[in-house]
Amino acid sequence: MEENKRVKTIFTLKAPKPVAAYSQATVAGGFIFVSGQIPMDPKTGTIHSKSSIEFQTRLVLQNMEAVLHAAGATKKDVAKVDVFMTDIGAFQEMNTVYSEFFDGHVPARVAIEVSRLPKDVGVEVQCMAVVPRGDASTQI
């Protein structure tokens, strides 16, 4: 397979391993694209599909943050977030955890209700972040 020098693949053991043909994140054009994270414990592989939406959201955001750190970024570098939920009626509960996580940082966001998510989880989150200035490890 030929290496693409304009797109860098990000991987960390601190977030769940991809369960299909995708990467945890890629870096290209000064941006970090984090793939959808689900409430899976990266250490055990346990999927928390039956846990509360608050627990699921917290775990998803922790996984997302681990991927961002592997790319040399933090949650403060996040510019856009996409939240997918199987029950938009639980929006307030998700939003409470989300707001605590971002602690005053307010990236652009969309929250969408979907009929089903992988592994029957209740929430999945993907994001786009800006590569921090001067971080040579993620510059492409």
C-alpha positions in Angstrom: 0.0 0.0 0.0 1.4 3.4 -1.0 1.7 5.9 1.9 -0.2 9.2 1.5 2.1 12.0 2.6 -0.7 14.5 2.7 -2.9 12.5 5.2 -1.5 11.2 8.5 -3.3 8.4 10.3 -3.7 8.7 14.1 -3.9 5.7 16.4 -3.8 5.3 20.2 -4.4 2.4 22.6 -6.1 4.9 24.9 -9.2 4.9 22.7 -11.1 1.9 21.2 -9.5 0.2 18.3 -11.5 0.7 15.1 -14.0 -2.1 14.5 -14.1 -1.8 10.7 -12.2 -0.2 7.9 -11.5 3.3 9.3 -8.9 5.1 11.4 -9.4 6.7 14.8 -8.5 10.0 13.2 -6.6 11.5 10.3 -4.7 14.8 10.0 -4.8 16.7 6.7 -4.7 20.3 5.6 -4.2 21.7 9.2 -7.2 19.8 10.6 -7.7 16.7 12.7 -10.7 14.6 11.7 -11.8 12.3 14.6 -13.9 9.3 13.6 -17.2 8.6 15.4 -16.5 7.4 18.9 -18.9 5.1 20.7 -19.2 4.2 24.4 -16.6 1.4 24.3 -14.1 0.9 27.1 -10.7 1.0 25.3 -9.1 -1.3 27.9 -11.7 -4.1 28.0 -13.6 -3.6 24.7 -16.8 -3.6 26.7 -19.6 -1.7 24.9 -21.8 0.2 27.3 -25.0 0.2 25.1 -27.3 -0.3 28.1 -25.7 2.3 30.4 -27.3 5.7 31.0 -26.9 8.4 28.2 -24.9 10.4 30.7 -22.4 7.5 31.2 -22.3 6.8 27.4 -21.7 10.4 26.6 -18.9 10.8 29.2 -17.1 7.7 27.8 -17.5 8.8 24.2 -16.0 12.2 25.0 -13.1 10.6 26.9 -12.4 8.4 23.9 -12.5 11.4 21.6 -10.2 13.3 23.9 -7.7 10.4 23.9 -7.6 10.5 20.1 -7.2 14.3 20.1 -4.2 14.0 22.5 -2.7 11.3 20.2 -2.9 13.9 17.4 -1.3 16.6 19.6 -4.5 18.5 20.3 -6.9 19.1 23.1 -10.6 19.6 23.4 -10.0 23.4 23.2 -8.8 22.8 19.6 -12.1 21.3 18.5 -14.0 23.4 16.0 -17.0 21.2 15.0 -18.8 18.3 16.7 -21.4 16.0 15.3 -23.5 14.1 17.9 -25.7 11.2 16.8 -28.3 9.9 19.2 -30.9 7.2 19.0 -33.3 9.2 21.3 -33.2 13.0 20.9 -35.5 13.0 24.0 -32.3 12.4 26.0 -30.7 15.6 24.5 -30.7 17.5 27.8 -28.9 14.7 29.7 -26.3 14.4 26.9 -25.9 18.2 26.7 -25.2 18.5 30.4 -22.3 16.0 30.2 -21.2 17.6 26.9 -21.2 21.1 28.5 -19.2 20.0 31.5 -16.7 18.3 29.3 -16.1 21.3 27.1 -16.1 23.6 30.1 -17.0 26.9 28.4 -15.5 26.1 25.0 -18.4 26.0 22.5 -17.5 24.4 19.1 -20.0 24.5 16.3 -22.3 21.4 16.8 -25.1 19.5 15.4 -27.2 16.8 17.2 -29.1 14.4 15.1 -31.5 11.6 16.0 -30.8 8.4 14.0 -32.7 5.2 14.0 -29.8 3.0 15.0 -26.0 3.3 15.8 -23.2 0.7 15.7 -23.4 -1.9 18.5 -26.8 -0.5 19.5 -25.3 2.3 21.5 -27.3 5.5 22.3 -24.7 8.1 21.3 -21.8 8.5 18.9 -19.7 11.6 18.5 -17.2 12.7 15.8 -15.3 16.0 15.6 -13.0 18.2 13.6 -10.2 20.1 15.3 -7.5 22.5 14.3 -3.9 21.3 14.4 -2.3 23.4 17.2 0.3 25.9 15.9 3.8 24.7 16.0 3.0 21.0 16.6 5.4 19.5 14.1 4.2 16.0 14.8 0.9 16.6 13.2 1.8 19.0 10.5 1.2 17.6 7.0 
